[in-house]
Amino acid sequence: MKIFLDTADVAEIREYAASGLVDGVTTNPSLAAKTGKDYVESLKEICKIVPGAVSAEVLATDYEGMLKEAAIFTGIAKNIAVKVPLTWDGLKACARLAGEGTMVNVTLCFSPVQALMAAKAGASFISPFIGRVDDMGEDGMGLIRDIRTIYDNYGFKTEILAASVRTVSHVREVALAGSDVATIPADVFKKLLYHALTDKGLAAFIADAKKAGVTIKG
């Protein structure tokens, strides 16, 4: 499963991308506003750091407006994926952009049938919001599993990009459910490698080596 960072913080992305574990980035104007930087300028920097897909979300809600903003985004770098909402105008824009060879991330997906429509429109990625589905008292992981089954049934190439991921358990569960991608906030990403027994084992190893006087000499 690919791991994307869900942030527009360039310094944060640079730090974690150096691990080699970051496959892409998802952003939106709201995330960019938190950094105090211009959105387009931030995207230019991010695309230089991350070779994988960088989702850039449109602000427009109408078809023509989405296409105009998409033209700005696609002029930034080849790894931009234009993020559009799952609306009639959004899917119309998706079909147009996909037909021109542009990656498109269709966002705000909350049902399997919505995901089916996005795939038919040529979406590169579909973003089901599992945390928000759970908030409604429904089953976020069930949504991922249902989309996986539909896509596999009909051979759709659209990648399932699990969004609204809030915990390490969410990451494990979407991986088990067959998601192609999970987009993760930096605070969750930092926790992915943590386990108390790993820290305990490392501390014991170092203590044993020190007690035995073991060193590594070049």
C-alpha positions as CSV (number, residue, x, y, z in Angstrom):
1,M,0.0,0.0,0.0
2,K,1.2,3.5,-0.9
3,I,1.5,6.1,1.9
4,F,0.8,9.7,1.1
5,L,1.2,12.6,3.5
6,D,-1.9,14.8,4.0
7,T,-0.3,18.2,4.5
8,A,0.9,21.3,2.7
9,D,3.8,21.9,5.1
10,V,6.9,21.9,2.9
11,A,9.3,21.4,5.8
12,E,7.3,18.6,7.1
13,I,7.1,16.9,3.7
14,R,10.9,17.3,3.2
15,E,11.7,15.8,6.6
16,Y,9.5,12.7,6.1
17,A,10.2,12.2,2.4
18,A,13.8,11.7,3.3
19,S,12.8,8.4,4.9
20,G,12.0,7.0,1.5
21,L,8.6,6.0,2.9
22,V,6.5,8.8,1.4
23,D,4.9,7.9,-2.0
24,G,2.9,11.0,-2.6
25,V,1.1,14.0,-1.0
26,T,-2.5,15.2,-0.7
27,T,-3.1,18.9,-0.2
28,N,-5.9,21.5,-0.2
29,P,-6.1,25.3,0.1
30,S,-7.1,25.0,3.8
31,L,-4.0,23.0,4.7
32,A,-1.9,25.5,2.7
33,A,-3.5,28.4,4.6
34,K,-2.2,27.0,7.9
35,T,1.4,27.3,6.6
36,G,0.9,31.0,5.6
37,K,2.4,30.3,2.2
38,D,0.8,30.8,-1.2
39,Y,-0.9,27.6,-2.3
40,V,0.6,27.4,-5.9
41,E,4.1,28.3,-4.6
42,S,3.8,25.5,-2.0
43,L,2.8,23.0,-4.7
44,K,5.8,23.9,-6.8
45,E,8.1,23.1,-3.8
46,I,6.3,19.9,-2.9
47,C,6.4,18.5,-6.4
48,K,10.2,18.9,-6.4
49,I,10.4,16.9,-3.2
50,V,8.0,14.1,-3.9
51,P,8.2,12.2,-7.2
52,G,4.8,10.6,-6.7
53,A,1.4,12.1,-7.2
54,V,0.7,15.4,-5.5
55,S,-3.0,16.1,-5.2
56,A,-3.9,19.8,-5.7
57,E,-7.6,20.6,-4.9
58,V,-9.6,23.1,-6.9
59,L,-11.6,25.8,-5.2
60,A,-14.1,26.2,-8.0
61,T,-17.4,24.2,-7.9
62,D,-18.4,24.7,-11.5
63,Y,-17.1,22.8,-14.5
64,E,-15.4,25.8,-16.3
65,G,-13.9,27.1,-13.1
66,M,-12.4,23.7,-12.3
67,L,-10.8,23.4,-15.7
68,K,-9.3,26.9,-15.4
69,E,-7.8,26.0,-12.0
70,A,-6.7,22.6,-13.3
71,A,-4.8,24.3,-16.0
72,I,-2.8,26.3,-13.4
73,F,-2.1,23.1,-11.4
74,T,-1.0,21.0,-14.4
75,G,1.4,23.7,-15.4
76,I,3.3,23.2,-12.2
77,A,4.6,19.7,-12.7
78,K,3.8,16.3,-14.3
79,N,3.1,14.6,-11.0
80,I,0.2,16.9,-10.1
81,A,-3.2,15.1,-9.6
82,V,-6.1,17.6,-9.9
83,K,-8.4,17.0,-7.0
84,V,-12.1,17.6,-7.8
85,P,-15.3,17.1,-5.7
86,L,-17.6,14.2,-6.3
87,T,-20.4,16.3,-7.9
88,W,-21.8,16.3,-11.4
89,D,-19.5,19.1,-12.4
90,G,-16.6,17.4,-10.7
91,L,-17.1,14.2,-12.6
92,K,-17.6,16.1,-15.8
93,A,-14.3,17.8,-15.2
94,C,-12.7,14.5,-14.2
95,A,-13.7,12.9,-17.5
96,R,-12.4,15.9,-19.5
97,L,-9.1,16.0,-17.6
98,A,-8.6,12.2,-17.6
99,G,-9.2,12.2,-21.4
100,E,-6.3,14.7,-21.7
101,G,-4.0,12.5,-19.7
102,T,-4.2,14.3,-16.4
103,M,-4.3,12.5,-13.1
104,V,-7.5,13.2,-11.2
105,N,-8.3,12.6,-7.6
106,V,-12.0,12.6,-6.9
107,T,-12.6,13.5,-3.3
108,L,-15.4,13.5,-0.7
109,C,-16.6,10.0,-1.5
110,F,-19.0,8.4,1.0
111,S,-20.6,5.5,-0.8
112,P,-19.6,2.6,-3.1
113,V,-21.9,3.8,-5.9
114,Q,-20.2,7.3,-5.8
115,A,-16.9,5.4,-6.2
116,L,-18.3,3.5,-9.1
117,M,-19.3,6.7,-10.9
118,A,-15.9,8.3,-10.3
119,A,-14.1,5.2,-11.8
120,K,-16.4,5.4,-14.8
121,A,-15.4,9.0,-15.2
122,G,-11.8,8.0,-15.4
123,A,-10.5,9.0,-11.9
124,S,-7.0,8.1,-11.1
125,F,-7.8,8.1,-7.4
126,I,-11.0,7.9,-5.4
127,S,-10.9,9.4,-1.9
128,P,-13.4,7.8,0.5
129,F,-13.4,9.6,3.9
130,I,-13.4,6.7,6.4
131,G,-13.2,8.8,9.6
132,R,-16.1,11.0,8.6
133,V,-18.1,7.9,7.6
134,D,-17.4,6.4,11.1
135,D,-18.6,9.7,12.6
136,M,-22.0,9.2,11.0
137,G,-22.3,5.9,12.7
138,E,-21.5,3.9,9.5
139,D,-18.7,1.6,8.6
140,G,-15.6,3.3,7.1
141,M,-13.7,0.1,6.6
142,G,-16.8,-1.5,5.1
143,L,-16.8,1.3,2.5
144,I,-13.2,0.5,1.5
145,R,-14.0,-3.2,1.2
146,D,-17.1,-2.5,-0.9
147,I,-15.3,-0.2,-3.3
148,R,-12.5,-2.8,-3.5
149,T,-14.9,-5.5,-4.5
150,I,-16.6,-3.3,-7.1
151,Y,-13.4,-2.2,-8.7
152,D,-12.0,-5.8,-8.8
153,N,-15.3,-7.1,-10.2
154,Y,-15.0,-4.8,-13.3
155,G,-11.3,-4.2,-13.6
156,F,-11.3,-0.5,-12.8
157,K,-7.8,0.9,-12.6
158,T,-8.8,3.7,-10.2
159,E,-6.8,3.6,-7.0
160,I,-8.6,3.6,-3.7
161,L,-7.0,6.4,-1.6
162,A,-8.3,6.2,2.0
163,A,-8.7,9.6,3.4
164,S,-9.7,11.0,6.9
165,V,-7.3,8.5,8.4
166,R,-6.9,9.4,12.1
167,T,-5.0,6.6,13.8
168,V,-2.4,3.9,13.3
169,S,-5.2,1.3,13.6
170,H,-6.9,3.0,10.6
171,V,-3.8,2.5,8.6
172,R,-3.7,-1.2,9.5
173,E,-7.3,-1.6,8.7
174,V,-7.3,0.1,5.3
175,A,-4.3,-2.0,4.3
176,L,-6.2,-5.2,5.3
177,A,-9.3,-4.0,3.5
178,G,-7.3,-3.6,0.2
179,S,-6.9,0.1,-0.1
180,D,-4.2,1.1,-2.7
181,V,-3.2,4.2,-0.8
182,A,-3.7,5.8,2.6
183,T,-3.2,9.5,3.0
184,I,-2.0,10.3,6.5
185,P,-1.5,13.4,8.7
186,A,2.1,13.9,9.8
187,D,1.2,13.2,13.5
188,V,-0.1,9.7,12.5
189,F,2.8,9.0,10.1
190,K,5.3,9.6,13.0
191,K,3.6,6.9,15.0
192,L,3.6,4.2,12.4
193,L,7.0,2.7,13.4
194,Y,6.4,3.0,17.2
195,H,5.9,0.0,19.4
196,A,6.8,-0.2,23.1
197,L,8.5,-3.6,22.6
198,T,10.8,-2.2,19.9
199,D,12.0,0.5,22.2
200,K,12.4,-1.9,25.0
201,G,14.3,-4.4,22.9
202,L,16.6,-1.8,21.5
203,A,17.4,-0.4,25.0
204,A,18.2,-3.9,26.2
205,F,20.4,-4.6,23.2
206,I,22.4,-1.4,23.8
207,A,22.7,-2.1,27.5
208,D,24.0,-5.6,26.9
209,A,26.5,-4.4,24.3
210,K,27.8,-1.7,26.7
211,K,28.1,-4.2,29.6
212,A,30.1,-6.6,27.4
213,G,32.3,-3.7,26.1
214,V,31.4,-4.5,22.5
215,T,32.4,-1.8,19.9
216,I,32.5,-1.7,16.2
217,K,35.9,-0.5,14.8
218,G,36.6,0.4,11.2
